[in-house]
């Protein structure tokens, strides 16, 4: 007797016996129970009036149907020529649009296109724009506590600063302050430890600082003033002409990549390090509080995640770009110089004095300072065990 030919059931060839899985996927057309179910479904569609188009509507994700179309204006403190600071803004706007299928769009404006770069907080506060991207310490004059939203002299490094903001209560403390200005914040960038700036003449002692006109903002400006410096607060695009004309004698900005783009090396040959006033400066996304509260929760979450992406992108971009930029500057004649121990110690002493003075008159400043210093002290105890030991060894043995 010849063996029976295999039968095809569903999508598989079966030898002997029926395949239960294929029965579930593609039931036998003679199965009366399944046929009755199919008829019931057809009858239901007829009764309810739902055809193919209606069924497709039911199948669409509920979130897609509930996403409103929103367009915000975002003004930044940066010129478009600084493609890392401005690049973080573009990264954020692009991600928000893609994550919402273009339902939520951020229309971006560089510093000066809507408002000057140092007036972003005011524009967000009064509703001129819905959102801003800036350095919080620009608004030090309103309240010195704003400095903690970016960096304070001899404050935490890059990672400890954002760890304090994210997990050490920093965001909550800062948003208490910003709430008074009808604004809320989220993390949206970090430049890493900055340089000490460009000087037209060599600085060896504290006495060399006296009478020096320097572009340096926020809290650091007050520290330098205590040592005889005349601080000036200028937006990035205004620094070069001021240095070139001799209106200022020195200026700090960010680091090699951005500084070389702005051409400071052409008018001030002495490049100092480290920027003790900005060990790990954060950049924040500022949102008008009323506009933030009106956003769907999904949009709030997307906006915050876009800020986190911009933060990671910016840190990685600076780590990639600064080494090559510094080599280029040195090859072009820039003189790289460390601040002397005498100057650093004098700056640290002045910083501590100003912290004490400001804390005595501003309870909110003291509250945030205590939080930052407590978090940083614990953090550096850990860093001394692993991070600094490893980094120090690797730096000493780096090739090239």
BAMARSE-685466 format. One record per residue (C-alpha): residue in one letter; x, y, z. Coordinates in pm, 1 decimal, decimal comma. Last residue first. Layout:
N
<code A; xx X; yy Y; zz Z> .
...
This chain:
400
<code X; xx 5031,4; yy 6167,0; zz 2083,8> .
<code X; xx 5026,6; yy 5893,0; zz 2347,0> .
<code X; xx 4857,6; yy 5921,9; zz 2684,0> .
<code X; xx 5056,9; yy 5790,1; zz 2978,7> .
<code X; xx 5020,4; yy 6081,5; zz 3215,0> .
<code X; xx 4660,0; yy 6135,4; zz 3106,8> .
<code X; xx 4579,2; yy 5765,8; zz 3160,2> .
<code X; xx 4722,7; yy 5765,4; zz 3511,5> .
<code X; xx 4538,4; yy 6082,4; zz 3609,2> .
<code X; xx 4213,7; yy 5956,9; zz 3457,8> .
<code X; xx 4233,5; yy 5631,8; zz 3656,2> .
<code X; xx 4311,5; yy 5793,1; zz 3988,5> .
<code X; xx 4061,9; yy 6070,1; zz 3928,9> .
<code X; xx 3775,9; yy 5831,2; zz 3846,1> .
<code X; xx 3832,7; yy 5561,6; zz 4106,1> .
<code X; xx 3889,0; yy 5658,7; zz 4468,9> .
<code X; xx 3917,1; yy 6034,2; zz 4423,8> .
<code X; xx 3591,4; yy 6032,7; zz 4230,7> .
<code X; xx 3411,9; yy 5873,3; zz 4525,5> .
<code X; xx 3523,9; yy 6141,6; zz 4768,0> .
<code X; xx 3448,3; yy 6390,2; zz 4491,5> .
<code X; xx 3081,4; yy 6293,9; zz 4491,1> .
<code X; xx 3035,5; yy 6324,1; zz 4864,6> .
<code X; xx 3174,4; yy 6677,3; zz 4860,5> .
<code X; xx 2975,8; yy 6763,6; zz 4548,7> .
<code X; xx 2639,8; yy 6664,0; zz 4699,8> .
<code X; xx 2700,9; yy 6857,9; zz 5018,3> .
<code X; xx 2829,5; yy 7158,4; zz 4825,1> .
<code X; xx 2533,1; yy 7163,6; zz 4588,2> .
<code X; xx 2267,7; yy 7131,0; zz 4861,3> .
<code X; xx 2433,2; yy 7385,8; zz 5089,4> .
<code X; xx 2456,2; yy 7628,7; zz 4797,2> .
<code X; xx 2086,8; yy 7576,5; zz 4714,0> .
<code X; xx 1971,7; yy 7662,6; zz 5065,7> .
<code X; xx 2221,3; yy 7946,6; zz 5098,8> .
<code X; xx 2094,5; yy 8106,9; zz 4777,9> .
<code X; xx 1734,8; yy 8074,3; zz 4900,2> .
<code X; xx 1823,1; yy 8243,7; zz 5228,3> .
<code X; xx 1974,4; yy 8546,7; zz 5056,2> .
<code X; xx 2142,1; yy 8806,3; zz 5279,5> .
<code X; xx 2378,4; yy 8590,6; zz 5487,2> .
<code X; xx 2422,4; yy 8343,3; zz 5203,1> .
<code X; xx 2555,4; yy 8621,1; zz 4979,0> .
<code X; xx 2827,2; yy 8724,4; zz 5225,6> .
<code X; xx 2935,1; yy 8367,5; zz 5299,3> .
<code X; xx 2946,6; yy 8270,3; zz 4930,9> .
<code X; xx 3134,9; yy 8594,6; zz 4860,2> .
<code X; xx 3401,9; yy 8506,6; zz 5114,2> .
<code X; xx 3433,5; yy 8152,6; zz 4980,6> .
<code X; xx 3482,4; yy 8283,5; zz 4627,0> .
<code X; xx 3749,0; yy 8534,0; zz 4736,1> .
<code X; xx 3949,8; yy 8255,1; zz 4900,0> .
<code X; xx 3915,2; yy 8034,6; zz 4590,2> .
<code X; xx 4024,1; yy 8320,2; zz 4363,7> .
<code X; xx 4331,8; yy 8391,4; zz 4579,3> .
<code X; xx 4419,9; yy 8021,2; zz 4577,6> .
<code X; xx 4389,9; yy 8005,4; zz 4198,8> .
<code X; xx 4597,5; yy 8320,4; zz 4149,3> .
<code X; xx 4880,4; yy 8200,0; zz 4374,3> .
<code X; xx 4872,5; yy 7850,4; zz 4219,8> .
<code X; xx 4939,3; yy 8018,4; zz 3882,7> .
<code X; xx 4673,3; yy 8002,6; zz 3614,0> .
<code X; xx 4798,0; yy 7762,9; zz 3350,2> .
<code X; xx 4925,9; yy 7890,0; zz 3012,8> .
<code X; xx 4872,3; yy 7788,5; zz 2649,9> .
<code X; xx 5036,0; yy 8035,8; zz 2413,1> .
<code X; xx 4851,4; yy 8044,4; zz 2079,8> .
<code X; xx 5089,3; yy 8047,0; zz 1783,1> .
<code X; xx 4888,2; yy 7884,7; zz 1505,6> .
<code X; xx 5005,6; yy 7532,0; zz 1590,5> .
<code X; xx 4874,5; yy 7588,8; zz 1941,8> .
<code X; xx 4532,4; yy 7684,8; zz 1806,1> .
<code X; xx 4515,7; yy 7381,6; zz 1577,2> .
<code X; xx 4612,9; yy 7147,9; zz 1859,9> .
<code X; xx 4339,3; yy 7302,7; zz 2075,5> .
<code X; xx 4081,1; yy 7253,7; zz 1799,4> .
<code X; xx 4173,8; yy 6887,4; zz 1758,6> .
<code X; xx 4128,1; yy 6820,7; zz 2131,2> .
<code X; xx 3805,1; yy 7026,1; zz 2155,3> .
<code X; xx 3598,2; yy 6855,1; zz 1884,5> .
<code X; xx 3530,3; yy 6502,4; zz 2012,3> .
<code X; xx 3478,5; yy 6586,0; zz 2378,2> .
<code X; xx 3273,9; yy 6888,5; zz 2270,6> .
<code X; xx 3049,7; yy 6671,9; zz 2052,0> .
<code X; xx 3004,0; yy 6408,1; zz 2322,9> .
<code X; xx 2886,3; yy 6665,6; zz 2574,4> .
<code X; xx 2656,5; yy 6827,9; zz 2319,4> .
<code X; xx 2495,9; yy 6500,6; zz 2208,1> .
<code X; xx 2431,7; yy 6389,0; zz 2566,2> .
<code X; xx 2260,9; yy 6718,2; zz 2657,1> .
<code X; xx 2067,6; yy 6736,0; zz 2329,6> .
<code X; xx 1936,8; yy 6384,3; zz 2397,5> .
<code X; xx 1837,7; yy 6479,9; zz 2751,0> .
<code X; xx 1656,6; yy 6786,8; zz 2618,3> .
<code X; xx 1469,2; yy 6571,6; zz 2366,6> .
<code X; xx 1372,7; yy 6344,4; zz 2655,6> .
<code X; xx 1227,7; yy 6643,3; zz 2841,9> .
<code X; xx 1031,3; yy 6755,8; zz 2535,6> .
<code X; xx 897,1; yy 6405,2; zz 2475,5> .
<code X; xx 780,5; yy 6377,2; zz 2836,3> .
<code X; xx 604,6; yy 6712,5; zz 2825,3> .
<code X; xx 448,0; yy 6615,2; zz 2492,6> .
<code X; xx 309,8; yy 6291,7; zz 2640,3> .
<code X; xx 173,1; yy 6479,7; zz 2940,1> .
<code X; xx -29,6; yy 6701,9; zz 2707,3> .
<code X; xx 94,4; yy 7062,0; zz 2720,2> .
<code X; xx -111,9; yy 7328,5; zz 2900,9> .
<code X; xx 106,4; yy 7315,2; zz 3213,3> .
<code X; xx 414,9; yy 7390,7; zz 3004,5> .
<code X; xx 246,8; yy 7686,8; zz 2835,5> .
<code X; xx 153,1; yy 7833,7; zz 3173,7> .
<code X; xx 506,1; yy 7778,1; zz 3304,1> .
<code X; xx 681,7; yy 7939,6; zz 3008,6> .
<code X; xx 955,8; yy 7689,1; zz 2930,1> .
<code X; xx 1331,1; yy 7722,8; zz 2985,9> .
<code X; xx 1559,1; yy 7450,1; zz 2849,5> .
<code X; xx 1874,1; yy 7455,5; zz 3055,1> .
<code X; xx 2245,3; yy 7459,6; zz 2987,1> .
<code X; xx 2470,2; yy 7301,2; zz 3247,3> .
<code X; xx 2821,5; yy 7419,0; zz 3322,4> .
<code X; xx 3074,8; yy 7157,0; zz 3434,6> .
<code X; xx 3375,9; yy 7315,8; zz 3603,5> .
<code X; xx 3270,3; yy 7667,7; zz 3512,6> .
<code X; xx 3422,0; yy 7927,8; zz 3746,6> .
<code X; xx 3753,7; yy 7743,5; zz 3768,1> .
<code X; xx 3802,2; yy 7786,8; zz 3393,5> .
<code X; xx 4130,3; yy 7596,2; zz 3390,7> .
<code X; xx 4326,8; yy 7721,9; zz 3205,9> .
<code X; xx 4466,0; yy 8026,6; zz 3026,1> .
<code X; xx 4511,2; yy 8116,2; zz 2657,4> .
<code X; xx 4753,7; yy 8402,7; zz 2591,4> .
<code X; xx 4744,7; yy 8528,8; zz 2228,7> .
<code X; xx 4460,4; yy 8783,7; zz 2248,6> .
<code X; xx 4356,9; yy 8938,1; zz 1912,8> .
<code X; xx 4384,5; yy 8653,9; zz 1661,0> .
<code X; xx 4335,9; yy 8382,0; zz 1923,0> .
<code X; xx 3983,6; yy 8515,1; zz 1988,5> .
<code X; xx 3871,5; yy 8405,1; zz 1642,7> .
<code X; xx 3509,7; yy 8315,1; zz 1722,0> .
<code X; xx 3550,6; yy 7970,9; zz 1567,4> .
<code X; xx 3870,4; yy 7920,4; zz 1768,3> .
<code X; xx 3680,8; yy 7994,4; zz 2089,6> .
<code X; xx 3405,1; yy 7748,6; zz 2004,3> .
<code X; xx 3636,8; yy 7450,4; zz 1954,1> .
<code X; xx 3900,4; yy 7553,2; zz 2210,1> .
<code X; xx 3670,0; yy 7610,6; zz 2508,4> .
<code X; xx 3375,7; yy 7811,4; zz 2640,0> .
<code X; xx 3385,4; yy 8192,3; zz 2655,7> .
<code X; xx 3634,9; yy 8384,8; zz 2864,7> .
<code X; xx 3754,5; yy 8731,6; zz 2776,8> .
<code X; xx 4050,9; yy 8958,5; zz 2837,5> .
<code X; xx 4161,6; yy 9319,0; zz 2792,5> .
<code X; xx 3822,6; yy 9471,9; zz 2705,6> .
<code X; xx 3741,7; yy 9779,8; zz 2496,2> .
<code X; xx 4073,1; yy 9709,4; zz 2324,6> .
<code X; xx 3920,9; yy 9738,2; zz 1979,4> .
<code X; xx 3995,3; yy 9373,6; zz 1892,6> .
<code X; xx 3880,2; yy 9244,6; zz 2229,5> .
<code X; xx 3548,0; yy 9429,0; zz 2203,0> .
<code X; xx 3509,5; yy 9321,1; zz 1839,3> .
<code X; xx 3564,3; yy 8957,1; zz 1940,6> .
<code X; xx 3328,7; yy 8952,8; zz 2240,4> .
<code X; xx 3005,3; yy 9081,5; zz 2086,5> .
<code X; xx 2891,6; yy 8756,9; zz 1920,1> .
<code X; xx 2919,2; yy 8562,1; zz 2244,3> .
<code X; xx 2699,0; yy 8795,2; zz 2450,0> .
<code X; xx 2877,9; yy 9039,6; zz 2678,0> .
<code X; xx 2899,4; yy 9073,8; zz 3056,5> .
<code X; xx 3193,4; yy 9289,7; zz 3163,7> .
<code X; xx 3394,5; yy 9244,9; zz 3483,4> .
<code X; xx 3647,8; yy 9508,4; zz 3602,1> .
<code X; xx 3916,4; yy 9298,1; zz 3772,4> .
<code X; xx 4057,0; yy 9411,2; zz 4108,7> .
<code X; xx 4065,8; yy 9084,2; zz 4300,5> .
<code X; xx 3716,2; yy 9128,1; zz 4446,0> .
<code X; xx 3602,0; yy 9206,1; zz 4091,8> .
<code X; xx 3722,4; yy 8860,2; zz 3987,6> .
<code X; xx 3490,4; yy 8700,8; zz 4241,3> .
<code X; xx 3198,4; yy 8920,8; zz 4135,5> .
<code X; xx 3255,5; yy 8831,3; zz 3769,3> .
<code X; xx 3266,3; yy 8463,5; zz 3860,3> .
<code X; xx 2913,5; yy 8494,3; zz 4000,4> .
<code X; xx 2764,7; yy 8601,8; zz 3672,4> .
<code X; xx 2967,4; yy 8696,7; zz 3369,9> .
<code X; xx 3321,3; yy 8733,9; zz 3247,7> .
<code X; xx 3436,4; yy 8968,0; zz 2973,1> .
<code X; xx 3742,9; yy 9117,3; zz 3134,6> .
<code X; xx 3866,3; yy 9471,8; zz 3191,2> .
<code X; xx 4190,3; yy 9438,1; zz 3391,5> .
<code X; xx 4230,4; yy 9710,3; zz 3656,0> .
<code X; xx 4405,8; yy 9474,4; zz 3895,1> .
<code X; xx 4462,9; yy 9128,2; zz 3749,7> .
<code X; xx 4842,1; yy 9160,6; zz 3724,2> .
<code X; xx 4850,3; yy 9216,1; zz 4101,3> .
<code X; xx 4720,1; yy 8862,3; zz 4151,5> .
<code X; xx 5035,0; yy 8733,8; zz 3984,7> .
<code X; xx 5147,3; yy 8588,3; zz 3652,4> .
<code X; xx 4903,9; yy 8714,8; zz 3388,3> .
<code X; xx 5051,8; yy 8745,6; zz 3037,0> .
<code X; xx 4900,2; yy 9013,2; zz 2813,9> .
<code X; xx 4607,3; yy 9021,9; zz 2572,8> .
<code X; xx 4432,6; yy 8756,3; zz 2774,9> .
<code X; xx 4204,8; yy 8479,8; zz 2647,3> .
<code X; xx 3998,8; yy 8263,2; zz 2880,2> .
<code X; xx 4015,8; yy 8023,5; zz 3171,0> .
<code X; xx 3894,2; yy 7726,0; zz 2968,6> .
<code X; xx 3574,4; yy 7533,7; zz 3029,0> .
<code X; xx 3496,8; yy 7207,8; zz 3203,4> .
<code X; xx 3219,6; yy 7028,5; zz 3014,1> .
<code X; xx 2986,9; yy 7206,4; zz 2773,8> .
<code X; xx 2654,0; yy 7080,6; zz 2910,4> .
<code X; xx 2311,5; yy 7071,8; zz 2748,4> .
<code X; xx 1931,8; yy 7055,4; zz 2777,8> .
<code X; xx 1829,4; yy 6975,9; zz 3136,2> .
<code X; xx 1474,1; yy 7086,3; zz 3218,3> .
<code X; xx 1324,8; yy 7410,9; zz 3341,9> .
<code X; xx 1005,6; yy 7584,1; zz 3455,8> .
<code X; xx 911,6; yy 7951,3; zz 3410,7> .
<code X; xx 657,9; yy 8202,0; zz 3545,1> .
<code X; xx 939,2; yy 8408,5; zz 3701,2> .
<code X; xx 861,9; yy 8305,9; zz 4060,1> .
<code X; xx 844,1; yy 7948,8; zz 3932,0> .
<code X; xx 1208,3; yy 7984,8; zz 3830,0> .
<code X; xx 1318,0; yy 7988,6; zz 4193,6> .
<code X; xx 1118,9; yy 7682,0; zz 4297,7> .
<code X; xx 1231,3; yy 7530,0; zz 3967,3> .
<code X; xx 1589,8; yy 7561,3; zz 4083,7> .
<code X; xx 1528,2; yy 7365,0; zz 4403,2> .
<code X; xx 1330,9; yy 7091,0; zz 4227,1> .
<code X; xx 1591,1; yy 7054,1; zz 3954,2> .
<code X; xx 1874,4; yy 7037,1; zz 4203,0> .
<code X; xx 1725,5; yy 6771,0; zz 4428,5> .
<code X; xx 2029,4; yy 6544,4; zz 4410,2> .
<code X; xx 1910,5; yy 6308,7; zz 4136,4> .
<code X; xx 1879,0; yy 6509,1; zz 3813,5> .
<code X; xx 2032,9; yy 6846,3; zz 3903,1> .
<code X; xx 2293,3; yy 6697,3; zz 4138,0> .
<code X; xx 2382,9; yy 6432,5; zz 3878,8> .
<code X; xx 2404,9; yy 6711,5; zz 3620,2> .
<code X; xx 2664,0; yy 6891,5; zz 3827,9> .
<code X; xx 2847,5; yy 6575,6; zz 3928,9> .
<code X; xx 2892,4; yy 6477,0; zz 3565,9> .
<code X; xx 3022,1; yy 6810,0; zz 3441,8> .
<code X; xx 3238,1; yy 6905,1; zz 3737,3> .
<code X; xx 3102,5; yy 7049,1; zz 4058,2> .
<code X; xx 3158,6; yy 7406,9; zz 4177,3> .
<code X; xx 3481,8; yy 7601,8; zz 4217,2> .
<code X; xx 3301,9; yy 7911,1; zz 4091,9> .
<code X; xx 2933,5; yy 7846,6; zz 4018,3> .
<code X; xx 2781,1; yy 7671,8; zz 3718,6> .
<code X; xx 2468,4; yy 7668,1; zz 3500,7> .
<code X; xx 2145,1; yy 7654,7; zz 3699,4> .
<code X; xx 2346,5; yy 7733,1; zz 4012,2> .
<code X; xx 2403,4; yy 8087,5; zz 3883,8> .
<code X; xx 2030,7; yy 8164,3; zz 3912,7> .
<code X; xx 2075,7; yy 8181,0; zz 4291,0> .
<code X; xx 2246,2; yy 8518,0; zz 4241,2> .
<code X; xx 1900,2; yy 8673,2; zz 4186,6> .
<code X; xx 1801,8; yy 8922,1; zz 3916,2> .
<code X; xx 2164,9; yy 9013,8; zz 3845,6> .
<code X; xx 2259,9; yy 8647,0; zz 3811,0> .
<code X; xx 2038,2; yy 8622,9; zz 3503,2> .
<code X; xx 2321,4; yy 8518,5; zz 3270,9> .
<code X; xx 2386,2; yy 8243,0; zz 3524,3> .
<code X; xx 2102,7; yy 8036,5; zz 3376,3> .
<code X; xx 2281,2; yy 7967,3; zz 3049,0> .
<code X; xx 2028,5; yy 7954,5; zz 2765,6> .
<code X; xx 1773,3; yy 7765,9; zz 2557,8> .
<code X; xx 1429,6; yy 7931,0; zz 2551,8> .
<code X; xx 1061,0; yy 7840,1; zz 2526,6> .
<code X; xx 712,4; yy 7974,9; zz 2467,7> .
<code X; xx 821,2; yy 8302,0; zz 2317,7> .
<code X; xx 708,9; yy 8659,4; zz 2390,6> .
<code X; xx 526,7; yy 8496,3; zz 2682,9> .
<code X; xx 643,2; yy 8734,7; zz 2956,4> .
<code X; xx 865,6; yy 8480,6; zz 3131,3> .
<code X; xx 998,9; yy 8324,2; zz 2813,1> .
<code X; xx 1115,5; yy 8657,6; zz 2670,5> .
<code X; xx 1256,4; yy 8768,4; zz 3007,6> .
<code X; xx 1456,1; yy 8446,2; zz 3044,7> .
<code X; xx 1597,4; yy 8479,0; zz 2692,2> .
<code X; xx 1724,5; yy 8832,3; zz 2747,7> .
<code X; xx 2100,7; yy 8772,2; zz 2731,1> .
<code X; xx 2098,4; yy 8656,5; zz 2368,8> .
<code X; xx 1913,7; yy 8966,2; zz 2249,0> .
<code X; xx 1547,6; yy 8910,3; zz 2150,9> .
<code X; xx 1378,4; yy 8781,1; zz 1836,1> .
<code X; xx 1669,8; yy 8722,0; zz 1596,3> .
<code X; xx 1930,8; yy 8846,5; zz 1844,5> .
<code X; xx 2034,8; yy 8505,2; zz 1975,4> .
<code X; xx 1930,2; yy 8231,5; zz 1735,7> .
<code X; xx 1567,8; yy 8142,1; zz 1666,9> .
<code X; xx 1413,5; yy 7794,0; zz 1657,2> .
<code X; xx 1059,3; yy 7694,2; zz 1557,4> .
<code X; xx 977,0; yy 7401,1; zz 1783,6> .
<code X; xx 713,8; yy 7168,8; zz 1635,9> .
<code X; xx 461,4; yy 6933,6; zz 1796,2> .
<code X; xx 242,5; yy 6745,8; zz 1543,4> .
<code X; xx 543,5; yy 6678,1; zz 1322,8> .
<code X; xx 503,2; yy 6297,6; zz 1361,1> .
<code X; xx 526,4; yy 6349,8; zz 1736,5> .
<code X; xx 864,8; yy 6184,0; zz 1795,5> .
<code X; xx 1005,3; yy 6327,1; zz 1472,9> .
<code X; xx 912,3; yy 6686,6; zz 1557,9> .
<code X; xx 1045,6; yy 6664,3; zz 1914,9> .
<code X; xx 1367,3; yy 6501,0; zz 1791,4> .
<code X; xx 1435,1; yy 6773,4; zz 1536,1> .
<code X; xx 1378,0; yy 7053,9; zz 1786,2> .
<code X; xx 1617,7; yy 6899,3; zz 2038,3> .
<code X; xx 1894,0; yy 6836,0; zz 1786,6> .
<code X; xx 1857,3; yy 7190,8; zz 1654,0> .
<code X; xx 1897,6; yy 7343,6; zz 2000,1> .
<code X; xx 2200,2; yy 7124,7; zz 2071,3> .
<code X; xx 2350,3; yy 7238,1; zz 1741,4> .
<code X; xx 2325,4; yy 7599,1; zz 1856,9> .
<code X; xx 2570,9; yy 7521,0; zz 2137,7> .
<code X; xx 2772,0; yy 7288,6; zz 1914,5> .
<code X; xx 2735,6; yy 7477,7; zz 1584,9> .
<code X; xx 2852,0; yy 7808,5; zz 1721,7> .
<code X; xx 2793,7; yy 7998,0; zz 1396,5> .
<code X; xx 2418,3; yy 7989,9; zz 1465,6> .
<code X; xx 2461,2; yy 8253,7; zz 1734,9> .
<code X; xx 2368,9; yy 8147,3; zz 2087,3> .
<code X; xx 2133,9; yy 8276,2; zz 2358,1> .
<code X; xx 1841,9; yy 8076,5; zz 2223,7> .
<code X; xx 1482,2; yy 8155,2; zz 2127,6> .
<code X; xx 1224,2; yy 7878,3; zz 2090,0> .
<code X; xx 891,1; yy 7950,4; zz 1922,0> .
<code X; xx 622,5; yy 7689,1; zz 1967,2> .
<code X; xx 394,8; yy 7511,6; zz 1720,5> .
<code X; xx 126,9; yy 7272,5; zz 1844,5> .
<code X; xx -87,7; yy 7022,7; zz 1654,5> .
<code X; xx -279,1; yy 6808,3; zz 1901,6> .
<code X; xx -197,4; yy 6441,2; zz 1969,0> .
<code X; xx -518,4; yy 6256,6; zz 2066,6> .
<code X; xx -563,8; yy 6049,2; zz 1750,1> .
<code X; xx -203,6; yy 5931,9; zz 1748,1> .
<code X; xx -230,3; yy 5833,4; zz 2116,1> .
<code X; xx -532,4; yy 5612,2; zz 2047,1> .
<code X; xx -339,5; yy 5401,5; zz 1798,9> .
<code X; xx -536,8; yy 5348,7; zz 1477,3> .
<code X; xx -725,7; yy 5016,0; zz 1466,7> .
<code X; xx -1065,6; yy 5170,4; zz 1530,7> .
<code X; xx -1011,1; yy 5408,4; zz 1240,8> .
<code X; xx -917,2; yy 5119,1; zz 1013,8> .
<code X; xx -1241,3; yy 4944,5; zz 1108,6> .
<code X; xx -1432,4; yy 5256,3; zz 1013,8> .
<code X; xx -1268,9; yy 5269,8; zz 674,5> .
<code X; xx -1346,4; yy 4901,9; zz 609,7> .
<code X; xx -1710,7; yy 4942,3; zz 704,5> .
<code X; xx -1867,3; yy 5020,6; zz 1038,7> .
<code X; xx -2243,9; yy 5073,6; zz 1013,3> .
<code X; xx -2311,7; yy 4920,5; zz 1356,2> .
<code X; xx -2557,9; yy 4661,1; zz 1220,4> .
<code X; xx -2353,6; yy 4582,4; zz 914,0> .
<code X; xx -2029,3; yy 4549,5; zz 1105,6> .
<code X; xx -2193,5; yy 4322,0; zz 1359,7> .
<code X; xx -2344,1; yy 4100,9; zz 1086,1> .
<code X; xx -2000,5; yy 4058,2; zz 931,7> .
<code X; xx -1853,6; yy 3960,1; zz 1269,7> .
<code X; xx -2135,6; yy 3714,4; zz 1333,6> .
<code X; xx -2085,4; yy 3558,2; zz 990,8> .
<code X; xx -1716,1; yy 3506,2; zz 1068,4> .
<code X; xx -1804,4; yy 3342,5; zz 1399,8> .
<code X; xx -2050,1; yy 3107,5; zz 1226,4> .
<code X; xx -1779,0; yy 3008,8; zz 979,7> .
<code X; xx -1542,7; yy 2935,5; zz 1264,9> .
<code X; xx -1795,3; yy 2702,7; zz 1424,9> .
<code X; xx -1875,4; yy 2534,5; zz 1093,2> .
<code X; xx -1515,9; yy 2434,6; zz 1020,4> .
<code X; xx -1535,6; yy 2356,4; zz 648,7> .
<code X; xx -1290,4; yy 2635,2; zz 565,4> .
<code X; xx -1033,4; yy 2468,2; zz 787,8> .
<code X; xx -879,8; yy 2721,7; zz 1024,8> .
<code X; xx -574,3; yy 2924,9; zz 921,3> .
<code X; xx -375,6; yy 3038,0; zz 1226,0> .
<code X; xx -544,8; yy 2816,1; zz 1484,6> .
<code X; xx -549,1; yy 2515,6; zz 1258,6> .
<code X; xx -189,9; yy 2592,3; zz 1171,6> .
<code X; xx -94,5; yy 2556,4; zz 1538,1> .
<code X; xx -287,3; yy 2231,1; zz 1576,9> .
<code X; xx -108,0; yy 2056,2; zz 1295,7> .
<code X; xx -317,3; yy 1760,2; zz 1185,5> .
<code X; xx -195,3; yy 1402,4; zz 1187,4> .
<code X; xx 33,3; yy 1231,7; zz 937,8> .
<code X; xx 292,4; yy 1433,2; zz 752,1> .
<code X; xx 219,5; yy 1803,5; zz 756,5> .
<code X; xx 338,7; yy 2062,3; zz 506,5> .
<code X; xx 309,0; yy 2406,0; zz 667,2> .
<code X; xx 128,7; yy 2736,0; zz 595,4> .
<code X; xx -226,4; yy 2631,9; zz 687,1> .
<code X; xx -263,0; yy 2259,1; zz 635,6> .
<code X; xx -106,9; yy 2107,0; zz 327,7> .
<code X; xx -158,8; yy 1726,3; zz 308,8> .
<code X; xx 120,8; yy 1478,9; zz 263,8> .
<code X; xx 57,9; yy 1206,7; zz 8,9> .
<code X; xx -62,7; yy 879,1; zz 158,0> .
<code X; xx 187,0; yy 598,7; zz 167,3> .
<code X; xx 145,2; yy 336,0; zz -105,8> .
<code X; xx 0,0; yy 0,0; zz 0,0> .
